[in-house]
Amino acid sequence: MSGSSHQAPLSQVQHLQQHHPGAVPPMHHANPGAPPGTSAPTNQKVDRSALLQLVLDLTSIDKRENALNVLSKQRDSWPDLAPVLWFSCGTMAALLLEITSIYPMLSPPALTAPASNRVCNALALLQSVASHADTRTRFLNAHIPLYLYPLLNTLNKARSFEYLRLTSLGVIGALVKTNDSEVISFLLNTEIIPLCLRIMESGSELSRTVATFIVQKILLDDNGLVYICQTYERFSHVALVLSKMVYQLARSPSSRLLKHVIHCYVRLSANSRAREALRQCLPEPLKGDFFDSCLRDDHTTRRWLSELVANLSRDGPTNGHTLSPAPPKAGEVEYKSSKRRFPLGVVVPCCCLGKVHCVNENK
């Protein structure tokens, strides 16, 4: 490598340390002679000068694919990769360009495995940015999660599409895993709930598990619980999908997925109006010992199931204040694919919502 090529990453480090202290820790050269892109064992210190060069390579069309591949694999070895990605000139734009470049391949479906893998590597780097405390708020303020929604809105069952949905869900999952109310407030103003509900109905087991986890984390936030239980339409859509999942799990058990479904029900039962409605529509398999064998070794989920049953039997009717159907209010939209209403959120970029068309009922 020429001397000039070494200067670029060092200059980048100096800039970041000057304007964003702590973004880049001191360099430790595990193998000074190794070229950029050489994987370092996880038990050795990472050659940060090589990684910084890879970050700069993201802005080069010719070098981007290799940089995406190596950085996505080594991101856990570099805890402060997220601030470097965010504050490096042109890096985030390059990652978004990778995502938007495949929009035309989504419908009609023309996504190849190499193209899917490349975008998944870019999404893995976005996940690092989404989960880091120093970049998460900036990530939300830039509305970057909206660029992922067209990827979540695909229905194709091919593996290339499934990997794309799963990795996109991973970015949203990294956001909600932080238990940050700011994250939930942002998501409630977008279409993430109906997108997750549809994946919960028809996705692969792993995608359904991550999508259910996201809905669970939204419900665990007080504002999220109030939002979903605010109208009959929102509650009934969530309850209907959860009910379908319970009966599917009764036929094909999955303790990991069942755990998140039960936790969603427990959280819904904490709302008095939802609790009254659940007394009428709780799936039969949850009322008895149907899942005892599936949950034999999962004491936490067994406790949640007992808590759910106790919540539904602890008090009487809510004096008429129940969740009942109501006409759509101003600012709400109907999703033709689900026939359920959620308030209109921020419009996703490039209008790539596929077959889910929002209808403004005020027009």
Backbone hydrogen bonds in HBPLUS format (Angstrom, degrees):
<---DONOR---> <-ACCEPTOR-->    atom                        ^
c    i                          cat <-CA-CA->   ^        H-A-AA   ^      H-
h    n   atom  resd res      DA  || num        DHA   H-A  angle D-A-AA Bond
n    s   type  num  typ     dist DA aas  dist angle  dist       angle   num
A0006-HIS N   A0003-GLY O   3.09 MM   3  5.22 133.4  2.32  98.5 111.2     1
A0007-GLN N   A0003-GLY O   3.28 MM   4  6.60 139.9  2.46 142.8 153.2     2
A0007-GLN N   A0004-SER O   3.16 MM   3  5.17 127.9  2.44  94.2 107.6     3
A0011-SER N   A0007-GLN O   2.88 MM   4  5.98 156.9  1.93 154.5 160.5     4
A0012-GLN N   A0008-ALA O   3.04 MM   4  6.30 151.9  2.12 147.7 155.8     5
A0013-VAL N   A0009-PRO O   2.95 MM   4  6.24 153.7  2.02 147.5 154.0     6
A0014-GLN N   A0010-LEU O   3.03 MM   4  6.32 163.4  2.06 150.4 153.9     7
A0015-HIS N   A0011-SER O   3.01 MM   4  6.25 155.7  2.07 147.1 153.5     8
A0016-LEU N   A0012-GLN O   2.99 MM   4  6.23 164.3  2.02 153.4 157.1     9
A0017-GLN N   A0013-VAL O   2.85 MM   4  6.04 163.6  1.87 158.5 163.2    10
A0018-GLN N   A0014-GLN O   3.03 MM   4  6.07 143.9  2.16 138.6 147.9    11
A0019-HIS N   A0015-HIS O   3.01 MM   4  6.18 165.1  2.03 154.0 157.1    12
A0020-HIS N   A0016-LEU O   2.66 MM   4  5.12 147.1  1.77 139.8 148.9    13
A0023-ALA N   A0020-HIS O   3.08 MM   3  5.80 158.4  2.12 143.7 146.0    14
A0034-ALA N   A0031-ASN O   2.91 MM   3  5.54 166.1  1.93 126.9 131.6    15
A0038-THR N   A0035-PRO O   3.22 MM   3  5.96 148.3  2.33 142.7 143.0    16
A0044-GLN N   A0041-PRO O   3.09 MM   3  5.55 163.5  2.12 119.4 121.1    17
A0050-ALA N   A0047-ASP O   3.17 MM   3  5.54 125.3  2.49 103.5 115.9    18
A0051-LEU N   A0047-ASP O   3.19 MM   4  6.56 153.5  2.26 144.5 152.3    19
A0052-LEU N   A0048-ARG O   2.84 MM   4  5.97 156.1  1.90 145.7 151.9    20
A0053-GLN N   A0049-SER O   3.07 MM   4  6.25 147.5  2.18 136.9 145.3    21
A0054-LEU N   A0050-ALA O   3.04 MM   4  6.37 144.9  2.17 139.8 149.5    22
A0055-VAL N   A0051-LEU O   2.94 MM   4  6.33 145.6  2.06 145.2 154.6    23
A0056-LEU N   A0052-LEU O   3.05 MM   4  6.37 156.7  2.11 146.2 151.6    24
A0057-ASP N   A0053-GLN O   2.89 MM   4  6.15 139.7  2.06 138.7 150.8    25
A0058-LEU N   A0055-VAL O   3.15 MM   3  5.39 149.9  2.24 102.2 111.0    26
A0059-THR N   A0056-LEU O   3.21 MM   3  5.95 160.3  2.25 117.3 121.8    27
A0060-SER N   A0057-ASP O   2.97 MM   3  5.16 162.0  2.01 110.2 115.4    28
A0063-LYS N   A0060-SER O   3.20 MM   3  5.31 128.8  2.47  99.3 112.2    29
A0064-ARG N   A0060-SER O   2.87 MM   4  5.60 126.6  2.16 153.7 165.1    30
A0067-ALA N   A0063-LYS O   3.15 MM   4  6.31 162.4  2.18 153.5 159.0    31
A0068-LEU N   A0064-ARG O   2.81 MM   4  5.99 162.3  1.84 161.8 165.5    32
A0069-ASN N   A0065-GLU O   3.11 MM   4  6.29 159.4  2.15 145.4 150.9    33
A0070-VAL N   A0066-ASN O   3.00 MM   4  6.21 168.3  2.01 157.2 159.1    34
A0071-LEU N   A0067-ALA O   2.91 MM   4  5.87 166.8  1.93 152.4 156.6    35
A0072-SER N   A0068-LEU O   3.05 MM   4  5.90 157.8  2.10 140.9 147.2    36
A0073-LYS N   A0070-VAL O   3.18 MM   3  5.29 125.3  2.50  97.6 111.0    37
A0074-GLN N   A0070-VAL O   3.00 MM   4  6.21 142.9  2.14 147.0 158.0    38
A0075-ARG N   A0071-LEU O   2.90 MM   4  5.58 110.8  2.39 146.7 157.7    39
A0077-SER N   A0074-GLN O   2.91 MM   3  5.32 146.5  2.02 112.5 123.1    40
A0078-TRP N   A0075-ARG O   3.25 MM   3  5.40 159.2  2.30 103.4 109.6    41
A0081-LEU N   A0078-TRP O   3.03 MM   3  5.46 146.6  2.15 130.3 126.8    42
A0085-LEU N   A0081-LEU O   2.88 MM   4  6.16 159.0  1.93 159.4 165.8    43
A0086-TRP N   A0082-ALA O   2.92 MM   4  6.15 162.4  1.95 155.9 160.9    44
A0087-PHE N   A0083-PRO O   2.90 MM   4  5.92 169.1  1.91 151.9 154.6    45
A0088-SER N   A0084-VAL O   3.04 MM   4  5.76 126.6  2.33 139.6 149.0    46
A0091-THR N   A0088-SER O   3.33 MM   3  5.75 166.4  2.35 124.6 128.3    47
A0094-ALA N   A0090-GLY O   3.06 MM   4  6.19 146.4  2.17 140.7 149.3    48
A0094-ALA N   A0091-THR O   3.08 MM   3  5.12 119.3  2.46  95.2 110.2    49
A0095-LEU N   A0091-THR O   3.07 MM   4  6.46 151.0  2.16 149.4 157.2    50
A0096-LEU N   A0092-MET O   2.96 MM   4  6.23 161.5  1.99 152.5 157.1    51
A0097-LEU N   A0093-ALA O   2.92 MM   4  6.05 146.9  2.03 140.9 150.4    52
A0098-GLU N   A0094-ALA O   3.11 MM   4  6.39 146.2  2.23 140.1 148.1    53
A0099-ILE N   A0095-LEU O   3.27 MM   4  6.64 149.3  2.37 141.9 149.3    54
A0100-THR N   A0096-LEU O   2.91 MM   4  6.17 175.3  1.91 161.7 161.5    55
A0101-SER N   A0097-LEU O   2.99 MM   4  5.85 138.8  2.17 140.6 150.1    56
A0102-ILE N   A0099-ILE O   3.29 MM   3  6.02 160.4  2.33 116.4 120.9    57
A0103-TYR N   A0100-THR O   3.20 MM   3  5.34 161.5  2.24 106.4 112.1    58
A0105-MET N   A0102-ILE O   2.84 MM   3  5.18 142.6  1.98 111.4 123.3    59
A0106-LEU N   A0103-TYR O   3.04 MM   3  5.46 165.5  2.07 117.2 121.9    60
A0110-ALA N   A0105-MET O   2.76 MM   5  4.69 159.5  1.80 147.5 144.3    61
A0116-SER N   A0112-THR O   2.95 MM   4  6.16 158.9  2.00 152.1 158.5    62
A0117-ASN N   A0113-ALA O   2.91 MM   4  6.08 161.7  1.94 154.4 159.2    63
A0118-ARG N   A0114-PRO O   3.01 MM   4  6.18 153.7  2.08 145.2 151.8    64
A0119-VAL N   A0115-ALA O   3.12 MM   4  6.36 161.1  2.16 148.5 152.7    65
A0120-CYS N   A0116-SER O   2.88 MM   4  6.08 155.4  1.94 149.8 157.5    66
A0121-ASN N   A0117-ASN O   3.06 MM   4  6.30 145.5  2.18 142.0 150.0    67
A0122-ALA N   A0118-ARG O   3.21 MM   4  6.59 149.6  2.31 140.5 148.3    68
A0122-ALA N   A0119-VAL O   3.05 MM   3  4.99 115.0  2.49  93.1 109.0    69
A0123-LEU N   A0119-VAL O   2.83 MM   4  6.16 154.7  1.89 152.1 159.8    70
A0124-ALA N   A0120-CYS O   2.92 MM   4  6.13 144.5  2.05 141.7 151.0    71
A0125-LEU N   A0121-ASN O   3.29 MM   4  6.63 146.1  2.41 139.9 147.1    72
A0126-LEU N   A0122-ALA O   3.08 MM   4  6.45 149.9  2.17 143.4 152.3    73
A0127-GLN N   A0123-LEU O   2.87 MM   4  6.16 141.4  2.02 144.2 155.0    74
A0128-SER N   A0124-ALA O   3.34 MM   4  6.69 143.6  2.48 135.8 143.6    75
A0128-SER N   A0125-LEU O   3.15 MM   3  5.18 123.0  2.49  94.6 108.2    76
A0129-VAL N   A0125-LEU O   3.23 MM   4  6.63 153.6  2.30 144.4 150.9    77
A0130-ALA N   A0126-LEU O   2.83 MM   4  6.08 155.1  1.89 150.4 157.7    78
A0131-SER N   A0127-GLN O   3.06 MM   4  6.18 145.6  2.18 144.6 151.9    79
A0135-THR N   A0132-HIS O   3.16 MM   3  5.55 152.3  2.24 110.2 118.3    80
A0136-ARG N   A0132-HIS O   2.89 MM   4  5.69 138.3  2.07 162.0 172.0    81
A0139-PHE N   A0135-THR O   2.84 MM   4  5.98 151.8  1.92 153.2 162.3    82
A0140-LEU N   A0136-ARG O   3.01 MM   4  6.35 150.1  2.10 149.2 156.4    83
A0141-ASN N   A0137-THR O   2.85 MM   4  6.09 166.6  1.87 154.6 158.6    84
A0142-ALA N   A0138-ARG O   3.03 MM   4  6.13 140.0  2.20 142.4 151.1    85
A0144-ILE N   A0139-PHE O   3.39 MM   5  6.01 160.6  2.43 178.6 173.0    86
A0143-HIS N   A0140-LEU O   2.77 MM   3  4.99 158.8  1.82 111.9 118.4    87
A0146-LEU N   A0143-HIS O   3.19 MM   3  5.82 147.3  2.30 114.4 122.4    88
A0147-TYR N   A0144-ILE O   2.99 MM   3  5.65 152.2  2.07 121.4 128.4    89
A0148-LEU N   A0145-PRO O   2.97 MM   3  5.45 155.8  2.03 112.9 120.7    90
A0149-TYR N   A0146-LEU O   3.27 MM   3  5.37 147.1  2.39 101.0 109.6    91
A0151-LEU N   A0148-LEU O   2.94 MM   3  5.36 129.3  2.21 109.3 123.0    92
A0152-LEU N   A0148-LEU O   3.14 MM   4  6.52 140.8  2.30 144.9 156.4    93
A0152-LEU N   A0149-TYR O   3.05 MM   3  4.94 122.8  2.39  95.1 110.0    94
A0153-ASN N   A0149-TYR O   3.01 MM   4  6.14 129.0  2.28 145.4 159.1    95
A0161-PHE N   A0158-ALA O   3.09 MM   3  5.46 124.1  2.42 105.9 118.9    96
A0162-GLU N   A0158-ALA O   2.95 MM   4  6.23 159.1  1.99 154.1 161.0    97
A0163-TYR N   A0159-ARG O   2.91 MM   4  6.07 165.9  1.93 155.8 157.6    98
A0164-LEU N   A0160-SER O   3.34 MM   4  6.40 149.4  2.44 130.2 138.1    99
A0165-ARG N   A0161-PHE O   2.93 MM   4  6.26 159.0  1.97 154.2 158.9   100
A0166-LEU N   A0162-GLU O   2.90 MM   4  6.08 167.3  1.91 154.5 158.3   101
A0167-THR N   A0163-TYR O   2.92 MM   4  6.03 163.7  1.95 148.3 152.5   102
A0168-SER N   A0164-LEU O   3.03 MM   4  6.12 153.3  2.11 142.5 150.2   103
A0169-LEU N   A0165-ARG O   2.86 MM   4  6.09 157.7  1.91 150.8 157.2   104
A0170-GLY N   A0166-LEU O   2.96 MM   4  6.21 139.6  2.13 137.0 148.6   105
A0171-VAL N   A0167-THR O   3.28 MM   4  6.66 137.0  2.48 138.2 147.2   106
A0171-VAL N   A0168-SER O   3.11 MM   3  5.30 130.5  2.36  99.8 111.9   107
A0172-ILE N   A0168-SER O   3.33 MM   4  6.78 160.9  2.37 150.9 154.1   108
A0173-GLY N   A0169-LEU O   2.70 MM   4  5.88 156.9  1.75 152.3 160.4   109
A0174-ALA N   A0170-GLY O   2.91 MM   4  6.02 145.2  2.03 136.8 145.1   110
A0175-LEU N   A0171-VAL O   3.19 MM   4  6.53 143.6  2.33 140.0 149.3   111
A0175-LEU N   A0172-ILE O   3.09 MM   3  5.08 121.9  2.44  94.0 108.8   112
A0176-VAL N   A0172-ILE O   3.05 MM   4  6.44 164.8  2.07 158.8 160.2   113
A0177-LYS N   A0173-GLY O   2.95 MM   4  5.94 142.5  2.10 143.0 153.3   114
A0178-THR N   A0175-LEU O   3.29 MM   3  5.84 159.3  2.33 111.0 116.7   115
A0179-ASN N   A0176-VAL O   3.11 MM   3  5.68 168.9  2.12 118.0 121.5   116
A0183-VAL N   A0180-ASP O   3.00 MM   3  5.39 130.3  2.25 107.0 119.1   117
A0184-ILE N   A0180-ASP O   3.37 MM   4  6.85 155.7  2.44 148.4 154.0   118
A0185-SER N   A0181-SER O   2.93 MM   4  6.15 163.3  1.96 152.5 157.1   119
A0186-PHE N   A0182-GLU O   3.07 MM   4  6.23 152.6  2.15 140.7 147.8   120
A0187-LEU N   A0183-VAL O   2.97 MM   4  6.27 165.9  1.99 154.7 157.9   121
A0188-LEU N   A0184-ILE O   2.93 MM   4  6.08 152.5  2.00 153.2 160.0   122
A0189-ASN N   A0186-PHE O   3.11 MM   3  5.54 150.1  2.20 109.4 118.2   123
A0190-THR N   A0187-LEU O   3.00 MM   3  5.19 154.3  2.07 115.7 116.0   124
A0346-VAL N   A0189-ASN O   2.94 MM 157  6.50 136.7  2.13 155.7 163.4   125
A0195-LEU N   A0191-GLU O   3.28 MM   4  6.38 157.0  2.34 151.2 158.0   126
A0196-CYS N   A0192-ILE O   2.89 MM   4  6.01 158.9  1.93 149.5 154.9   127
A0197-LEU N   A0193-ILE O   2.90 MM   4  6.10 160.7  1.94 156.3 162.2   128
A0198-ARG N   A0194-PRO O   3.09 MM   4  6.19 152.1  2.17 140.7 146.6   129
A0199-ILE N   A0195-LEU O   3.21 MM   4  6.50 155.2  2.28 143.6 150.0   130
A0200-MET N   A0196-CYS O   2.82 MM   4  6.07 152.1  1.90 150.9 159.6   131
A0201-GLU N   A0197-LEU O   3.13 MM   4  6.36 133.1  2.37 136.3 147.3   132
A0201-GLU N   A0198-ARG O   3.19 MM   3  5.13 132.7  2.43  92.5 104.9   133
A0202-SER N   A0198-ARG O   3.10 MM   4  6.35 154.8  2.17 148.1 154.1   134
A0203-GLY N   A0199-ILE O   2.76 MM   4  4.71 150.6  1.85 140.9 140.6   135
A0208-ARG N   A0204-SER O   2.80 MM   4  5.95 164.0  1.83 159.9 164.9   136
A0209-THR N   A0205-GLU O   2.91 MM   4  6.05 146.9  2.02 140.7 149.8   137
A0210-VAL N   A0206-LEU O   3.09 MM   4  6.39 160.6  2.12 151.1 154.5   138
A0211-ALA N   A0207-SER O   2.91 MM   4  6.07 166.3  1.93 153.8 158.1   139
A0212-THR N   A0208-ARG O   2.90 MM   4  5.95 155.6  1.96 143.3 150.0   140
A0213-PHE N   A0209-THR O   2.96 MM   4  6.13 148.9  2.05 141.1 150.1   141
A0214-ILE N   A0210-VAL O   3.01 MM   4  6.33 150.0  2.10 147.1 154.4   142
A0215-VAL N   A0211-ALA O   3.12 MM   4  6.47 161.7  2.16 148.4 152.3   143
A0216-GLN N   A0212-THR O   2.82 MM   4  5.99 155.0  1.88 147.7 155.7   144
A0217-LYS N   A0213-PHE O   2.92 MM   4  6.19 156.7  1.97 149.2 154.2   145
A0218-ILE N   A0214-ILE O   3.02 MM   4  6.32 148.7  2.12 145.9 154.8   146
A0219-LEU N   A0215-VAL O   2.94 MM   4  6.21 157.7  1.99 150.3 156.1   147
A0220-LEU N   A0216-GLN O   2.93 MM   4  6.20 142.4  2.07 145.1 156.1   148
A0221-ASP N   A0218-ILE O   3.21 MM   3  5.44 147.7  2.32 102.1 111.2   149
A0224-GLY N   A0221-ASP O   3.02 MM   3  5.08 115.9  2.44  97.8 114.1   150
A0225-LEU N   A0221-ASP O   2.92 MM   4  6.23 156.9  1.97 160.0 166.4   151
A0226-VAL N   A0222-ASP O   3.04 MM   4  6.26 166.1  2.06 151.3 154.9   152
A0227-TYR N   A0223-ASN O   2.95 MM   4  6.04 156.0  2.00 142.9 150.0   153
A0228-ILE N   A0224-GLY O   3.08 MM   4  6.29 166.3  2.10 151.6 153.6   154
A0229-CYS N   A0225-LEU O   3.03 MM   4  6.13 154.2  2.10 148.5 155.9   155
A0230-GLN N   A0227-TYR O   3.33 MM   3  5.19 161.3  2.37  99.8 104.8   156
A0235-PHE N   A0231-THR O   3.17 MM   4  6.37 175.3  2.18 154.0 155.2   157
A0236-SER N   A0232-TYR O   2.75 MM   4  5.76 166.5  1.77 155.3 160.0   158
A0237-HIS N   A0233-GLU O   3.11 MM   4  6.14 151.6  2.19 140.4 147.1   159
A0238-VAL N   A0234-ARG O   3.21 MM   4  6.47 168.2  2.22 154.1 156.4   160
A0239-ALA N   A0235-PHE O   2.79 MM   4  5.99 169.8  1.81 159.9 163.5   161
A0240-LEU N   A0236-SER O   2.83 MM   4  5.77 153.6  1.90 139.9 147.1   162
A0241-VAL N   A0237-HIS O   3.15 MM   4  6.31 164.7  2.17 147.7 151.1   163
A0242-LEU N   A0238-VAL O   2.99 MM   4  6.20 165.6  2.01 153.6 158.0   164
A0243-SER N   A0239-ALA O   2.91 MM   4  6.01 153.4  1.98 144.0 151.5   165
A0244-LYS N   A0240-LEU O   3.00 MM   4  6.27 159.4  2.05 149.1 154.0   166
A0245-MET N   A0241-VAL O   3.01 MM   4  6.27 154.4  2.07 147.4 154.6   167
A0246-VAL N   A0242-LEU O   2.98 MM   4  6.28 149.3  2.07 146.3 154.3   168
A0247-TYR N   A0243-SER O   3.19 MM   4  6.55 162.1  2.22 153.7 156.5   169
A0248-GLN N   A0244-LYS O   2.95 MM   4  6.21 149.1  2.05 145.5 154.9   170
A0249-LEU N   A0245-MET O   2.79 MM   4  5.99 154.3  1.86 148.8 156.0   171
A0250-ALA N   A0246-VAL O   2.87 MM   4  6.13 131.9  2.10 138.9 152.8   172
A0251-ARG N   A0248-GLN O   3.11 MM   3  5.29 132.4  2.34  97.4 109.6   173
A0252-SER N   A0248-GLN O   2.84 MM   4  6.13 158.5  1.89 149.1 156.2   174
A0258-LEU N   A0254-SER O   2.87 MM   4  5.99 169.3  1.88 162.5 166.2   175
A0259-LYS N   A0255-SER O   2.99 MM   4  5.96 148.0  2.09 139.7 146.7   176
A0261-VAL N   A0257-LEU O   3.13 MM   4  6.44 157.9  2.18 151.7 158.4   177
A0262-ILE N   A0258-LEU O   2.92 MM   4  6.09 170.6  1.93 158.4 159.8   178
A0263-HIS N   A0259-LYS O   3.11 MM   4  6.25 154.3  2.17 140.6 148.0   179
A0264-CYS N   A0260-HIS O   3.01 MM   4  6.24 148.1  2.11 143.1 151.0   180
A0265-TYR N   A0261-VAL O   3.10 MM   4  6.49 155.9  2.16 148.5 154.7   181
A0266-VAL N   A0262-ILE O   2.90 MM   4  6.21 158.0  1.95 152.6 158.8   182
A0267-ARG N   A0263-HIS O   3.05 MM   4  6.24 158.3  2.10 145.5 150.7   183
A0268-LEU N   A0264-CYS O   2.95 MM   4  6.22 158.4  2.00 150.2 156.4   184
A0269-SER N   A0265-TYR O   2.93 MM   4  6.15 150.2  2.02 148.3 156.3   185
A0270-ALA N   A0267-ARG O   3.06 MM   3  5.30 155.1  2.13 104.9 112.8   186
A0271-ASN N   A0268-LEU O   3.08 MM   3  5.75 166.5  2.10 118.6 122.9   187
A0275-ARG N   A0271-ASN O   2.75 MM   4  5.84 152.7  1.82 154.6 163.8   188
A0276-GLU N   A0272-SER O   3.15 MM   4  6.34 154.9  2.21 141.7 146.5   189
A0277-ALA N   A0273-ARG O   3.23 MM   4  6.51 155.3  2.29 141.8 148.2   190
A0278-LEU N   A0274-ALA O   2.81 MM   4  6.05 154.5  1.87 153.0 160.4   191
A0279-ARG N   A0275-ARG O   3.19 MM   4  6.44 137.3  2.39 142.3 151.9   192
A0280-GLN N   A0277-ALA O   3.00 MM   3  5.50 146.0  2.12 109.8 119.3   193
A0281-CYS N   A0278-LEU O   3.19 MM   3  4.96 131.1  2.45  90.7 103.6   194
A0282-LEU N   A0278-LEU O   2.90 MM   4  5.15 125.8  2.20 151.4 145.7   195
A0286-LEU N   A0283-PRO O   3.09 MM   3  5.81 152.1  2.17 120.1 127.6   196
A0287-LYS N   A0284-GLU O   2.89 MM   3  5.29 158.1  1.94 117.7 125.0   197
A0292-ASP N   A0289-ASP O   3.14 MM   3  5.25 166.8  2.16 112.9 114.9   198
A0295-LEU N   A0291-PHE O   2.96 MM   4  6.15 146.6  2.08 154.1 163.5   199
A0298-ASP N   A0295-LEU O   3.07 MM   3  4.97 153.3  2.14 102.8 111.2   200
A0302-ARG N   A0298-ASP O   3.13 MM   4  6.34 157.1  2.18 149.0 156.0   201
A0303-ARG N   A0299-HIS O   2.97 MM   4  6.12 148.3  2.08 140.7 148.7   202
A0304-TRP N   A0300-THR O   2.98 MM   4  6.34 149.5  2.08 144.2 152.9   203
A0305-LEU N   A0301-THR O   2.93 MM   4  6.18 156.6  1.99 149.5 155.2   204
A0306-SER N   A0302-ARG O   3.06 MM   4  6.30 154.2  2.13 142.5 149.1   205
A0307-GLU N   A0303-ARG O   2.88 MM   4  6.13 149.3  1.98 143.3 152.6   206
A0308-LEU N   A0304-TRP O   2.84 MM   4  6.13 149.5  1.93 148.5 156.7   207
A0309-VAL N   A0305-LEU O   3.11 MM   4  6.40 166.1  2.13 150.3 152.3   208
A0310-ALA N   A0306-SER O   2.97 MM   4  6.16 156.8  2.02 145.1 152.1   209
A0311-ASN N   A0307-GLU O   2.84 MM   4  6.03 155.2  1.90 148.2 154.9   210
A0312-LEU N   A0308-LEU O   3.10 MM   4  6.35 155.3  2.16 151.9 157.6   211
A0313-SER N   A0310-ALA O   3.19 MM   3  5.27 148.8  2.29 100.4 109.6   212
A0321-HIS N   A0318-THR O   3.04 MM   3  5.47 163.9  2.07 122.5 123.4   213
A0322-THR N   A0320-GLY O   2.94 MM   2  5.58 132.9  2.17 104.5  90.9   214
A0332-GLU N   A0329-LYS O   3.14 MM   3  5.76 149.0  2.24 142.6 140.2   215
A0344-LEU N   A0331-GLY O   3.08 MM  13  6.13 171.1  2.09 159.5 160.7   216
A0333-VAL N   A0342-PHE O   3.33 MM   9  5.90 159.5  2.37 128.3 133.7   217
A0335-TYR N   A0340-ARG O   3.17 MM   5  5.82 172.8  2.17 151.0 152.4   218
A0338-SER N   A0335-TYR O   3.03 MM   3  5.50 141.4  2.18 111.6 121.8   219
A0339-LYS N   A0335-TYR O   2.61 MM   4  5.36 149.0  1.70 168.6 178.4   220
A0356-VAL N   A0353-LEU O   3.13 MM   3  5.79 155.5  2.20 149.8 146.7   221
A0363-LYS N   A0360-ASN O   3.20 MM   3  5.86 168.6  2.22 117.6 121.1   222
